């Protein structure tokens, strides 16, 4: 029962991390700009103003990152619901394969999104040391690790009792 509680707690934590990484505006920072996958905050004086992303962003890659982060959230939430449903429907000795597959798909989505963001955005700023990755970007990579671990656990895990 303790293992089950730990798995569910880790899954809920992973979902929260994925949601924060997707929603929060902290993928890239400079001294006067905060950028996420949806928009950009620019500081003028002491006031922050929300603007659209600058025109130089490759839109196809940006949409792939947006889709990847949203799909990762959806598949992870769906995986939790399927896991809870399988707790009551699987017979003794069967594996939580479907939950694991959904979680591994979520893992793949967030990995693709974070990889594309790393490879396609902010090259010049990184080389010149003008900015740094924010906590949402880091949470996306932490979420990748957690979703992968949960996916493997679900695939390996067997139901012990009725």
VENPE-V76146 format. One line per field, one symbol per residue. phi: phi as a letter, one per 40 degrees, with the letter a starting at -180 (. if undefined). Layout:
BEGIN
phi->???
END
This chain:
BEGIN
phi->.ccccccccccccccccccccccccacabbcbbbbbcbaabbcbgbbcbcbccccccccccccccdccccccccccccccccccccdcbccdgccccccccccccccccccccccccccbbgccccccgcaacccccccccccdccccccdccccccbccbc
END
